[in-house]
Amino acid sequence: MKKKMMNQTIVNKLFEEALKAREKAYAPYSKYKVGAAILTSDDEIITGCNVENASYGLTICAERNAIFSAVAKGKTNFKSILIVAEGEGLAKPCGACRQVMNEFGDFDVYLANTKGDIEKTTVSELLPKSFGPRDL
């Protein structure tokens, strides 16, 4: 079931920025390039891409890259994030990325592919019954 999206212009801008970030991805091993664009509470868009490493555990996903870049700029309140990858299906954040997103609250998450298919969900729907700052 598709959920109502925020202003379509904003979603389109997030999609464009995530696509640009995806082109910068460093994915020599998987060839699976991912881009992410996060919208801060003050309407700044910050992007990230996946960066692989020969020591696979040191790889960073696009979502965490975007969030960590935002935090480095002093931004910790987010309205939404859009994640895009190539393929028939929609990009989906891994468990680590879901947990990192959860650290910063329940915001909108747009899952997309390079064909322009986009589906809206939320952090809480991606990570139900989660553990986070409110549990400490």
N, CA, C and O atoms as CSV, one atom per row, in Angstrom:
chain,resi,resn,atom,element,x,y,z
A,1,MET,N,N,0.832,-1.176,0.000
A,1,MET,CA,C,0.000,0.000,0.000
A,1,MET,C,C,0.880,1.244,0.000
A,1,MET,O,O,1.724,1.408,0.881
A,2,LYS,N,N,0.691,2.108,-0.969
A,2,LYS,CA,C,1.475,3.330,-1.031
A,2,LYS,C,C,0.890,4.373,-0.105
A,2,LYS,O,O,-0.325,4.568,-0.053
A,3,LYS,N,N,1.759,5.036,0.620
A,3,LYS,CA,C,1.334,6.059,1.562
A,3,LYS,C,C,1.488,7.431,0.932
A,3,LYS,O,O,2.270,7.610,-0.002
A,4,LYS,N,N,0.739,8.398,1.447
A,4,LYS,CA,C,0.792,9.758,0.929
A,4,LYS,C,C,2.198,10.327,1.081
A,4,LYS,O,O,2.796,10.243,2.154
A,5,MET,N,N,2.719,10.901,0.012
A,5,MET,CA,C,4.051,11.484,0.040
A,5,MET,C,C,3.985,12.954,0.423
A,5,MET,O,O,2.948,13.603,0.287
A,6,MET,N,N,5.113,13.465,0.905
A,6,MET,CA,C,5.204,14.891,1.171
A,6,MET,C,C,5.168,15.616,-0.166
A,6,MET,O,O,5.048,14.973,-1.209
A,7,ASN,N,N,5.265,16.896,-0.157
A,7,ASN,CA,C,5.262,17.705,-1.361
A,7,ASN,C,C,6.079,17.018,-2.462
A,7,ASN,O,O,7.263,16.730,-2.288
A,8,GLN,N,N,5.430,16.766,-3.581
A,8,GLN,CA,C,6.074,16.023,-4.675
A,8,GLN,C,C,7.329,16.725,-5.183
A,8,GLN,O,O,8.270,16.060,-5.616
A,9,THR,N,N,7.359,18.051,-5.139
A,9,THR,CA,C,8.540,18.800,-5.568
A,9,THR,C,C,9.738,18.454,-4.693
A,9,THR,O,O,10.852,18.291,-5.191
A,10,ILE,N,N,9.508,18.344,-3.400
A,10,ILE,CA,C,10.592,18.007,-2.472
A,10,ILE,C,C,11.055,16.567,-2.706
A,10,ILE,O,O,12.255,16.294,-2.722
A,11,VAL,N,N,10.120,15.663,-2.883
A,11,VAL,CA,C,10.474,14.265,-3.152
A,11,VAL,C,C,11.291,14.180,-4.439
A,11,VAL,O,O,12.285,13.455,-4.496
A,12,ASN,N,N,10.880,14.914,-5.467
A,12,ASN,CA,C,11.621,14.921,-6.740
A,12,ASN,C,C,13.033,15.454,-6.548
A,12,ASN,O,O,13.979,14.918,-7.125
A,13,LYS,N,N,13.188,16.504,-5.746
A,13,LYS,CA,C,14.513,17.073,-5.488
A,13,LYS,C,C,15.386,16.063,-4.729
A,13,LYS,O,O,16.564,15.893,-5.045
A,14,LEU,N,N,14.804,15.399,-3.734
A,14,LEU,CA,C,15.550,14.368,-3.009
A,14,LEU,C,C,15.990,13.262,-3.965
A,14,LEU,O,O,17.118,12.776,-3.890
A,15,PHE,N,N,15.088,12.872,-4.862
A,15,PHE,CA,C,15.405,11.824,-5.846
A,15,PHE,C,C,16.574,12.264,-6.736
A,15,PHE,O,O,17.515,11.499,-6.949
A,16,GLU,N,N,16.515,13.492,-7.251
A,16,GLU,CA,C,17.601,14.008,-8.109
A,16,GLU,C,C,18.934,14.029,-7.378
A,16,GLU,O,O,19.960,13.622,-7.922
A,17,GLU,N,N,18.909,14.507,-6.139
A,17,GLU,CA,C,20.151,14.599,-5.368
A,17,GLU,C,C,20.694,13.217,-5.014
A,17,GLU,O,O,21.907,13.008,-5.033
A,18,ALA,N,N,19.818,12.280,-4.696
A,18,ALA,CA,C,20.250,10.911,-4.390
A,18,ALA,C,C,20.847,10.252,-5.635
A,18,ALA,O,O,21.832,9.520,-5.545
A,19,LEU,N,N,20.244,10.516,-6.799
A,19,LEU,CA,C,20.795,9.970,-8.050
A,19,LEU,C,C,22.196,10.512,-8.313
A,19,LEU,O,O,23.084,9.764,-8.722
A,20,LYS,N,N,22.398,11.806,-8.082
A,20,LYS,CA,C,23.724,12.416,-8.268
A,20,LYS,C,C,24.738,11.778,-7.306
A,20,LYS,O,O,25.861,11.458,-7.694
A,21,ALA,N,N,24.324,11.602,-6.058
A,21,ALA,CA,C,25.218,10.993,-5.069
A,21,ALA,C,C,25.556,9.565,-5.468
A,21,ALA,O,O,26.696,9.127,-5.309
A,22,ARG,N,N,24.574,8.840,-5.983
A,22,ARG,CA,C,24.770,7.451,-6.405
A,22,ARG,C,C,25.882,7.343,-7.447
A,22,ARG,O,O,26.648,6.380,-7.447
A,23,GLU,N,N,25.966,8.318,-8.318
A,23,GLU,CA,C,26.998,8.296,-9.359
A,23,GLU,C,C,28.408,8.388,-8.771
A,23,GLU,O,O,29.376,8.000,-9.425
A,24,LYS,N,N,28.528,8.892,-7.558
A,24,LYS,CA,C,29.834,9.041,-6.905
A,24,LYS,C,C,30.198,7.817,-6.068
A,24,LYS,O,O,31.295,7.745,-5.513
A,25,ALA,N,N,29.286,6.864,-5.980
A,25,ALA,CA,C,29.522,5.683,-5.143
A,25,ALA,C,C,30.795,4.961,-5.561
A,25,ALA,O,O,31.154,4.926,-6.738
A,26,TYR,N,N,31.463,4.392,-4.578
A,26,TYR,CA,C,32.657,3.587,-4.811
A,26,TYR,C,C,32.264,2.146,-4.520
A,26,TYR,O,O,32.244,1.715,-3.367
A,27,ALA,N,N,31.953,1.408,-5.580
A,27,ALA,CA,C,31.452,0.035,-5.427
A,27,ALA,C,C,32.154,-0.922,-6.390
A,27,ALA,O,O,31.499,-1.553,-7.219
A,28,PRO,N,N,33.496,-1.035,-6.288
A,28,PRO,CA,C,34.223,-1.890,-7.234
A,28,PRO,C,C,33.971,-3.379,-7.035
A,28,PRO,O,O,34.237,-4.166,-7.943
A,29,TYR,N,N,33.468,-3.788,-5.877
A,29,TYR,CA,C,33.292,-5.208,-5.593
A,29,TYR,C,C,31.878,-5.677,-5.917
A,29,TYR,O,O,31.701,-6.649,-6.650
A,30,SER,N,N,30.894,-5.011,-5.391
A,30,SER,CA,C,29.505,-5.424,-5.618
A,30,SER,C,C,28.923,-4.837,-6.901
A,30,SER,O,O,27.999,-5.402,-7.486
A,31,LYS,N,N,29.467,-3.703,-7.334
A,31,LYS,CA,C,28.923,-2.961,-8.492
A,31,LYS,C,C,27.518,-2.427,-8.184
A,31,LYS,O,O,26.812,-1.987,-9.090
A,32,TYR,N,N,27.114,-2.465,-6.919
A,32,TYR,CA,C,25.785,-2.023,-6.486
A,32,TYR,C,C,25.905,-0.620,-5.903
A,32,TYR,O,O,26.205,-0.451,-4.722
A,33,LYS,N,N,25.669,0.379,-6.740
A,33,LYS,CA,C,25.795,1.770,-6.324
A,33,LYS,C,C,24.488,2.260,-5.717
A,33,LYS,O,O,23.405,2.046,-6.261
A,34,VAL,N,N,24.625,2.928,-4.570
A,34,VAL,CA,C,23.466,3.445,-3.849
A,34,VAL,C,C,23.718,4.911,-3.519
A,34,VAL,O,O,24.834,5.306,-3.180
A,35,GLY,N,N,22.664,5.704,-3.625
A,35,GLY,CA,C,22.724,7.110,-3.236
A,35,GLY,C,C,21.621,7.407,-2.242
A,35,GLY,O,O,20.568,6.770,-2.258
A,36,ALA,N,N,21.869,8.378,-1.377
A,36,ALA,CA,C,20.870,8.790,-0.400
A,36,ALA,C,C,20.890,10.304,-0.274
A,36,ALA,O,O,21.937,10.942,-0.380
A,37,ALA,N,N,19.711,10.862,-0.045
A,37,ALA,CA,C,19.583,12.295,0.206
A,37,ALA,C,C,18.672,12.466,1.409
A,37,ALA,O,O,17.540,11.982,1.419
A,38,ILE,N,N,19.174,13.156,2.420
A,38,ILE,CA,C,18.406,13.357,3.646
A,38,ILE,C,C,17.999,14.823,3.743
A,38,ILE,O,O,18.786,15.721,3.443
A,39,LEU,N,N,16.770,15.047,4.163
A,39,LEU,CA,C,16.222,16.396,4.325
A,39,LEU,C,C,16.212,16.721,5.809
A,39,LEU,O,O,15.552,16.045,6.598
A,40,THR,N,N,16.949,17.761,6.184
A,40,THR,CA,C,17.017,18.159,7.585
A,40,THR,C,C,15.782,18.987,7.963
A,40,THR,O,O,15.018,19.417,7.099
A,41,SER,N,N,15.608,19.196,9.254
A,41,SER,CA,C,14.450,19.950,9.726
A,41,SER,C,C,14.470,21.400,9.257
A,41,SER,O,O,13.428,22.055,9.225
A,42,ASP,N,N,15.650,21.909,8.890
A,42,ASP,CA,C,15.725,23.269,8.356
A,42,ASP,C,C,15.816,23.273,6.817
A,42,ASP,O,O,16.272,24.242,6.210
A,43,ASP,N,N,15.372,22.171,6.211
A,43,ASP,CA,C,15.226,22.028,4.757
A,43,ASP,C,C,16.535,22.001,3.958
A,43,ASP,O,O,16.546,22.322,2.770
A,44,GLU,N,N,17.625,21.620,4.607
A,44,GLU,CA,C,18.876,21.405,3.872
A,44,GLU,C,C,18.906,19.950,3.413
A,44,GLU,O,O,18.507,19.049,4.150
A,45,ILE,N,N,19.380,19.733,2.195
A,45,ILE,CA,C,19.530,18.374,1.670
A,45,ILE,C,C,21.005,17.997,1.735
A,45,ILE,O,O,21.862,18.708,1.211
A,46,ILE,N,N,21.289,16.876,2.381
A,46,ILE,CA,C,22.657,16.378,2.513
A,46,ILE,C,C,22.681,14.975,1.930
A,46,ILE,O,O,21.799,14.164,2.210
A,47,THR,N,N,23.694,14.691,1.120
A,47,THR,CA,C,23.727,13.424,0.397
A,47,THR,C,C,24.843,12.508,0.896
A,47,THR,O,O,25.755,12.918,1.614
A,48,GLY,N,N,24.723,11.257,0.482
A,48,GLY,CA,C,25.746,10.262,0.772
A,48,GLY,C,C,25.672,9.151,-0.256
A,48,GLY,O,O,24.648,8.969,-0.915
A,49,CYS,N,N,26.753,8.415,-0.390
A,49,CYS,CA,C,26.788,7.261,-1.296
A,49,CYS,C,C,27.501,6.127,-0.579
A,49,CYS,O,O,28.198,6.346,0.412
A,50,ASN,N,N,27.320,4.915,-1.087
A,50,ASN,CA,C,28.025,3.798,-0.470
A,50,ASN,C,C,29.498,3.832,-0.875
A,50,ASN,O,O,29.850,4.220,-1.989
A,51,VAL,N,N,30.337,3.416,0.056
A,51,VAL,CA,C,31.783,3.363,-0.170
A,51,VAL,C,C,32.242,1.991,0.308
A,51,VAL,O,O,32.246,1.708,1.506
A,52,GLU,N,N,32.628,1.143,-0.643
A,52,GLU,CA,C,33.067,-0.211,-0.311
A,52,GLU,C,C,34.545,-0.233,0.054
A,52,GLU,O,O,35.290,0.715,-0.196
A,53,ASN,N,N,34.936,-1.346,0.651
A,53,ASN,CA,C,36.309,-1.539,1.070
A,53,ASN,C,C,36.664,-3.006,0.859
A,53,ASN,O,O,35.814,-3.883,1.016
A,54,ALA,N,N,37.911,-3.272,0.507
A,54,ALA,CA,C,38.340,-4.654,0.317
A,54,ALA,C,C,38.103,-5.480,1.584
A,54,ALA,O,O,37.859,-6.684,1.502
A,55,SER,N,N,38.172,-4.849,2.737
A,55,SER,CA,C,37.789,-5.483,3.993
A,55,SER,C,C,36.304,-5.156,4.170
A,55,SER,O,O,35.949,-4.127,4.745
A,56,TYR,N,N,35.448,-6.040,3.670
A,56,TYR,CA,C,34.023,-5.754,3.498
A,56,TYR,C,C,33.341,-5.130,4.708
A,56,TYR,O,O,32.459,-4.289,4.540
A,57,GLY,N,N,33.714,-5.508,5.892
A,57,GLY,CA,C,33.083,-4.975,7.091
A,57,GLY,C,C,33.294,-3.476,7.274
A,57,GLY,O,O,32.589,-2.841,8.058
A,58,LEU,N,N,34.249,-2.916,6.564
A,58,LEU,CA,C,34.533,-1.487,6.672
A,58,LEU,C,C,33.748,-0.655,5.667
A,58,LEU,O,O,33.876,0.569,5.635
A,59,THR,N,N,32.948,-1.305,4.858
A,59,THR,CA,C,32.096,-0.614,3.892
A,59,THR,C,C,31.070,0.230,4.627
A,59,THR,O,O,30.616,-0.147,5.707
A,60,ILE,N,N,30.698,1.371,4.052
A,60,ILE,CA,C,29.636,2.197,4.627
A,60,ILE,C,C,28.529,2.374,3.592
A,60,ILE,O,O,28.788,2.616,2.414
A,61,CYS,N,N,27.315,2.248,4.052
A,61,CYS,CA,C,26.148,2.393,3.183
A,61,CYS,C,C,25.853,3.877,2.939
A,61,CYS,O,O,26.273,4.737,3.712
A,62,ALA,N,N,25.137,4.158,1.873
A,62,ALA,CA,C,24.787,5.525,1.497
A,62,ALA,C,C,23.988,6.228,2.590
A,62,ALA,O,O,24.208,7.409,2.860
A,63,GLU,N,N,23.062,5.505,3.218
A,63,GLU,CA,C,22.208,6.105,4.231
A,63,GLU,C,C,23.025,6.598,5.421
A,63,GLU,O,O,22.860,7.731,5.874
A,64,ARG,N,N,23.909,5.735,5.923
A,64,ARG,CA,C,24.747,6.135,7.058
A,64,ARG,C,C,25.711,7.235,6.657
A,64,ARG,O,O,25.996,8.134,7.449
A,65,ASN,N,N,26.216,7.171,5.431
A,65,ASN,CA,C,27.108,8.215,4.947
A,65,ASN,C,C,26.392,9.572,4.979
A,65,ASN,O,O,26.958,10.562,5.441
A,66,ALA,N,N,25.149,9.613,4.486
A,66,ALA,CA,C,24.383,10.870,4.477
A,66,ALA,C,C,24.104,11.345,5.905
A,66,ALA,O,O,24.272,12.525,6.213
A,67,ILE,N,N,23.679,10.427,6.770
A,67,ILE,CA,C,23.366,10.806,8.158
A,67,ILE,C,C,24.619,11.302,8.875
A,67,ILE,O,O,24.572,12.327,9.556
A,68,PHE,N,N,25.728,10.596,8.735
A,68,PHE,CA,C,26.953,11.000,9.412
A,68,PHE,C,C,27.458,12.343,8.872
A,68,PHE,O,O,27.995,13.154,9.627
A,69,SER,N,N,27.286,12.577,7.571
A,69,SER,CA,C,27.657,13.877,6.997
A,69,SER,C,C,26.791,14.987,7.574
A,69,SER,O,O,27.276,16.084,7.851
A,70,ALA,N,N,25.511,14.697,7.753
A,70,ALA,CA,C,24.601,15.684,8.347
A,70,ALA,C,C,25.020,15.995,9.779
A,70,ALA,O,O,25.080,17.157,10.179
A,71,VAL,N,N,25.308,14.949,10.547
A,71,VAL,CA,C,25.723,15.141,11.936
A,71,VAL,C,C,27.010,15.960,11.991
A,71,VAL,O,O,27.167,16.811,12.866
A,72,ALA,N,N,27.922,15.709,11.069
A,72,ALA,CA,C,29.179,16.461,11.034
A,72,ALA,C,C,28.926,17.949,10.772
A,72,ALA,O,O,29.759,18.793,11.104
A,73,LYS,N,N,27.777,18.261,10.178
A,73,LYS,CA,C,27.394,19.659,9.936
A,73,LYS,C,C,26.510,20.209,11.054
A,73,LYS,O,O,25.988,21.319,10.954
A,74,GLY,N,N,26.345,19.418,12.124
A,74,GLY,CA,C,25.548,19.870,13.257
A,74,GLY,C,C,24.054,19.631,13.102
A,74,GLY,O,O,23.263,20.194,13.858
A,75,LYS,N,N,23.652,18.811,12.141
A,75,LYS,CA,C,22.238,18.537,11.887
A,75,LYS,C,C,21.871,17.166,12.450
A,75,LYS,O,O,22.492,16.161,12.103
A,76,THR,N,N,20.865,17.129,13.315
A,76,THR,CA,C,20.436,15.853,13.889
A,76,THR,C,C,18.920,15.663,13.858
A,76,THR,O,O,18.410,14.655,14.346
A,77,ASN,N,N,18.210,16.616,13.292
A,77,ASN,CA,C,16.757,16.509,13.154
A,77,ASN,C,C,16.422,16.378,11.678
A,77,ASN,O,O,16.772,17.238,10.870
A,78,PHE,N,N,15.737,15.285,11.335
A,78,PHE,CA,C,15.476,14.983,9.935
A,78,PHE,C,C,13.989,14.855,9.641
A,78,PHE,O,O,13.214,14.361,10.460
A,79,LYS,N,N,13.610,15.314,8.453
A,79,LYS,CA,C,12.232,15.170,7.978
A,79,LYS,C,C,12.077,13.891,7.177
A,79,LYS,O,O,11.089,13.172,7.328
A,80,SER,N,N,13.063,13.605,6.317
A,80,SER,CA,C,12.959,12.430,5.456
A,80,SER,C,C,14.307,12.090,4.842
A,80,SER,O,O,15.248,12.883,4.854
A,81,ILE,N,N,14.360,10.874,4.303
A,81,ILE,CA,C,15.529,10.420,3.549
A,81,ILE,C,C,15.014,9.651,2.343
A,81,ILE,O,O,14.015,8.938,2.438
A,82,LEU,N,N,15.687,9.792,1.221
A,82,LEU,CA,C,15.372,9.016,0.021
A,82,LEU,C,C,16.606,8.209,-0.340
A,82,LEU,O,O,17.716,8.738,-0.384
A,83,ILE,N,N,16.403,6.923,-0.596
A,83,ILE,CA,C,17.488,6.000,-0.925
A,83,ILE,C,C,17.206,5.429,-2.303
A,83,ILE,O,O,16.097,4.965,-2.566
A,84,VAL,N,N,18.203,5.457,-3.190
A,84,VAL,CA,C,17.997,4.973,-4.554
A,84,VAL,C,C,19.119,4.029,-4.976
A,84,VAL,O,O,20.291,4.249,-4.673
A,85,ALA,N,N,18.722,2.973,-5.684
A,85,ALA,CA,C,19.670,2.010,-6.258
A,85,ALA,C,C,19.091,1.506,-7.563
A,85,ALA,O,O,17.899,1.662,-7.829
A,86,GLU,N,N,19.942,0.901,-8.372
A,86,GLU,CA,C,19.501,0.352,-9.654
A,86,GLU,C,C,18.864,-1.014,-9.426
A,86,GLU,O,O,19.241,-1.744,-8.510
A,87,GLY,N,N,17.902,-1.343,-10.264
A,87,GLY,CA,C,17.268,-2.652,-10.190
A,87,GLY,C,C,15.769,-2.541,-10.319
A,87,GLY,O,O,15.208,-1.445,-10.319
A,88,GLU,N,N,15.130,-3.680,-10.430
A,88,GLU,CA,C,13.670,-3.716,-10.531
A,88,GLU,C,C,13.018,-3.358,-9.198
A,88,GLU,O,O,12.016,-2.644,-9.155
A,89,GLY,N,N,13.598,-3.861,-8.118
A,89,GLY,CA,C,13.049,-3.584,-6.795
A,89,GLY,C,C,13.483,-2.225,-6.292
A,89,GLY,O,O,14.247,-1.517,-6.948
A,90,LEU,N,N,12.992,-1.874,-5.132
A,90,LEU,CA,C,13.345,-0.603,-4.508
A,90,LEU,C,C,14.522,-0.790,-3.567
A,90,LEU,O,O,14.688,-1.859,-2.978
A,91,ALA,N,N,15.340,0.244,-3.422
A,91,ALA,CA,C,16.442,0.218,-2.465
A,91,ALA,C,C,15.862,0.043,-1.073
A,91,ALA,O,O,14.834,0.633,-0.740
A,92,LYS,N,N,16.520,-0.762,-0.268
A,92,LYS,CA,C,16.066,-0.984,1.104
A,92,LYS,C,C,17.265,-0.881,2.042
A,92,LYS,O,O,18.319,-1.457,1.770
A,93,PRO,N,N,17.108,-0.151,3.143
A,93,PRO,CA,C,18.233,-0.024,4.075
A,93,PRO,C,C,18.498,-1.321,4.843
A,93,PRO,O,O,17.571,-2.044,5.208
A,94,CYS,N,N,19.770,-1.595,5.077
A,94,CYS,CA,C,20.153,-2.766,5.868
A,94,CYS,C,C,19.788,-2.529,7.335
A,94,CYS,O,O,19.360,-1.436,7.705
A,95,GLY,N,N,19.954,-3.530,8.141
A,95,GLY,CA,C,19.632,-3.427,9.560
A,95,GLY,C,C,20.436,-2.360,10.285
A,95,GLY,O,O,19.895,-1.634,11.118
A,96,ALA,N,N,21.722,-2.258,9.975
A,96,ALA,CA,C,22.565,-1.243,10.618
A,96,ALA,C,C,22.066,0.162,10.280
A,96,ALA,O,O,22.018,1.037,11.144
A,97,CYS,N,N,21.699,0.365,9.031
A,97,CYS,CA,C,21.194,1.680,8.627
A,97,CYS,C,C,19.862,1.993,9.291
A,97,CYS,O,O,19.609,3.133,9.681
A,98,ARG,N,N,19.020,0.989,9.417
A,98,ARG,CA,C,17.727,1.186,10.098
A,98,ARG,C,C,17.958,1.597,11.550
A,98,ARG,O,O,17.272,2.481,12.063
A,99,GLN,N,N,18.911,0.964,12.205
A,99,GLN,CA,C,19.203,1.295,13.600
A,99,GLN,C,C,19.770,2.710,13.711
A,99,GLN,O,O,19.406,3.449,14.626
A,100,VAL,N,N,20.649,3.092,12.796
A,100,VAL,CA,C,21.211,4.451,12.818
A,100,VAL,C,C,20.103,5.473,12.568
A,100,VAL,O,O,20.061,6.501,13.243
A,101,MET,N,N,19.213,5.217,11.620
A,101,MET,CA,C,18.098,6.132,11.377
A,101,MET,C,C,17.253,6.259,12.638
A,101,MET,O,O,16.846,7.362,13.004
A,102,ASN,N,N,16.990,5.148,13.299
A,102,ASN,CA,C,16.178,5.132,14.508
A,102,ASN,C,C,16.767,6.014,15.606
A,102,ASN,O,O,16.026,6.573,16.414
A,103,GLU,N,N,18.077,6.141,15.639
A,103,GLU,CA,C,18.745,6.992,16.627
A,103,GLU,C,C,18.246,8.434,16.557
A,103,GLU,O,O,18.252,9.155,17.555
A,104,PHE,N,N,17.815,8.840,15.369
A,104,PHE,CA,C,17.434,10.236,15.141
A,104,PHE,C,C,15.929,10.434,15.011
A,104,PHE,O,O,15.485,11.481,14.542
A,105,GLY,N,N,15.147,9.459,15.413
A,105,GLY,CA,C,13.696,9.616,15.455
A,105,GLY,C,C,12.970,8.892,14.342
A,105,GLY,O,O,13.565,8.169,13.543
A,106,ASP,N,N,11.672,9.108,14.314
A,106,ASP,CA,C,10.812,8.474,13.319
A,106,ASP,C,C,10.493,9.480,12.224
A,106,ASP,O,O,9.670,10.375,12.411
A,107,PHE,N,N,11.144,9.328,11.091
A,107,PHE,CA,C,10.909,10.239,9.968
A,107,PHE,C,C,10.572,9.433,8.724
A,107,PHE,O,O,10.684,8.207,8.717
A,108,ASP,N,N,10.162,10.127,7.677
A,108,ASP,CA,C,9.779,9.466,6.430
A,108,ASP,C,C,11.002,8.899,5.716
A,108,ASP,O,O,12.072,9.507,5.702
A,109,VAL,N,N,10.819,7.729,5.128
A,109,VAL,CA,C,11.866,7.066,4.357
A,109,VAL,C,C,11.277,6.736,2.994
A,109,VAL,O,O,10.258,6.051,2.900
A,110,TYR,N,N,11.916,7.222,1.943
A,110,TYR,CA,C,11.474,6.950,0.575
A,110,TYR,C,C,12.436,5.944,-0.049
A,110,TYR,O,O,13.641,6.182,-0.124
A,111,LEU,N,N,11.891,4.830,-0.490
A,111,LEU,CA,C,12.661,3.771,-1.134
A,111,LEU,C,C,12.457,3.923,-2.632
A,111,LEU,O,O,11.320,4.034,-3.092
A,112,ALA,N,N,13.547,3.930,-3.405
A,112,ALA,CA,C,13.424,4.213,-4.837
A,112,ALA,C,C,14.368,3.355,-5.659
A,112,ALA,O,O,15.316,2.763,-5.143
A,113,ASN,N,N,14.080,3.304,-6.958
A,113,ASN,CA,C,15.016,2.720,-7.919
A,113,ASN,C,C,15.299,3.763,-8.991
A,113,ASN,O,O,14.630,4.795,-9.052
A,114,THR,N,N,16.281,3.496,-9.826
A,114,THR,CA,C,16.701,4.482,-10.824
A,114,THR,C,C,15.665,4.699,-11.917
A,114,THR,O,O,15.777,5.653,-12.686
A,115,LYS,N,N,14.666,3.841,-12.001
A,115,LYS,CA,C,13.588,4.028,-12.978
A,115,LYS,C,C,12.591,5.083,-12.508
A,115,LYS,O,O,11.748,5.533,-13.283
A,116,GLY,N,N,12.687,5.476,-11.245
A,116,GLY,CA,C,11.785,6.484,-10.717
A,116,GLY,C,C,10.640,5.949,-9.884
A,116,GLY,O,O,9.760,6.711,-9.484
A,117,ASP,N,N,10.635,4.646,-9.615
A,117,ASP,CA,C,9.626,4.079,-8.724
A,117,ASP,C,C,9.997,4.483,-7.293
A,117,ASP,O,O,11.144,4.323,-6.874
A,118,ILE,N,N,9.027,5.000,-6.556
A,118,ILE,CA,C,9.278,5.488,-5.193
A,118,ILE,C,C,8.134,5.041,-4.287
A,118,ILE,O,O,6.962,5.122,-4.652
A,119,GLU,N,N,8.497,4.572,-3.111
A,119,GLU,CA,C,7.502,4.174,-2.115
A,119,GLU,C,C,7.863,4.809,-0.782
A,119,GLU,O,O,9.028,4.812,-0.383
A,120,LYS,N,N,6.870,5.343,-0.100
A,120,LYS,CA,C,7.093,5.975,1.208
A,120,LYS,C,C,6.836,4.994,2.339
A,120,LYS,O,O,5.878,4.221,2.308
A,121,THR,N,N,7.707,5.038,3.337
A,121,THR,CA,C,7.519,4.316,4.581
A,121,THR,C,C,8.060,5.205,5.692
A,121,THR,O,O,8.285,6.394,5.470
A,122,THR,N,N,8.269,4.662,6.863
A,122,THR,CA,C,8.849,5.425,7.969
A,122,THR,C,C,9.898,4.569,8.668
A,122,THR,O,O,9.969,3.356,8.471
A,123,VAL,N,N,10.701,5.223,9.480
A,123,VAL,CA,C,11.710,4.498,10.250
A,123,VAL,C,C,11.030,3.462,11.144
A,123,VAL,O,O,11.488,2.323,11.224
A,124,SER,N,N,9.946,3.843,11.814
A,124,SER,CA,C,9.287,2.907,12.734
A,124,SER,C,C,8.673,1.715,12.013
A,124,SER,O,O,8.576,0.632,12.589
A,125,GLU,N,N,8.258,1.896,10.762
A,125,GLU,CA,C,7.738,0.753,10.005
A,125,GLU,C,C,8.868,-0.168,9.554
A,125,GLU,O,O,8.682,-1.381,9.460
A,126,LEU,N,N,10.033,0.404,9.275
A,126,LEU,CA,C,11.186,-0.399,8.864
A,126,LEU,C,C,11.837,-1.122,10.045
A,126,LEU,O,O,12.480,-2.158,9.872
A,127,LEU,N,N,11.663,-0.566,11.240
A,127,LEU,CA,C,12.296,-1.140,12.426
A,127,LEU,C,C,11.308,-1.115,13.594
A,127,LEU,O,O,11.463,-0.335,14.534
A,128,PRO,N,N,10.287,-1.983,13.522
A,128,PRO,CA,C,9.273,-1.997,14.588
A,128,PRO,C,C,9.855,-2.505,15.910
A,128,PRO,O,O,10.810,-3.281,15.932
A,129,LYS,N,N,9.264,-2.055,16.986
A,129,LYS,CA,C,9.680,-2.462,18.343
A,129,LYS,C,C,11.176,-2.267,18.550
A,129,LYS,O,O,11.858,-3.112,19.130
A,130,SER,N,N,11.659,-1.147,18.068
A,130,SER,CA,C,13.102,-0.881,18.100
A,130,SER,C,C,13.599,-0.434,19.475
A,130,SER,O,O,12.827,-0.011,20.335
A,131,PHE,N,N,14.880,-0.542,19.642
A,131,PHE,CA,C,15.591,-0.031,20.812
A,131,PHE,C,C,16.266,1.254,20.396
A,131,PHE,O,O,16.926,1.292,19.358
A,132,GLY,N,N,16.120,2.305,21.174
A,132,GLY,CA,C,16.732,3.585,20.832
A,132,GLY,C,C,16.981,4.445,22.050
A,132,GLY,O,O,16.871,3.967,23.179
A,133,PRO,N,N,17.312,5.700,21.842
A,133,PRO,CA,C,17.655,6.615,22.928
A,133,PRO,C,C,16.568,6.701,24.016
A,133,PRO,O,O,16.871,6.880,25.196
A,134,ARG,N,N,15.311,6.571,23.601
A,134,ARG,CA,C,14.196,6.668,24.563
A,134,ARG,C,C,14.178,5.491,25.534
A,134,ARG,O,O,13.494,5.541,26.556
A,135,ASP,N,N,14.922,4.440,25.223
A,135,ASP,CA,C,14.937,3.241,26.073
A,135,ASP,C,C,16.039,3.263,27.119
A,135,ASP,O,O,16.120,2.366,27.958
A,136,LEU,N,N,16.878,4.273,27.073
A,136,LEU,CA,C,18.008,4.344,28.024
A,136,LEU,C,C,17.625,5.120,29.272
A,136,LEU,O,O,18.446,5.280,30.175
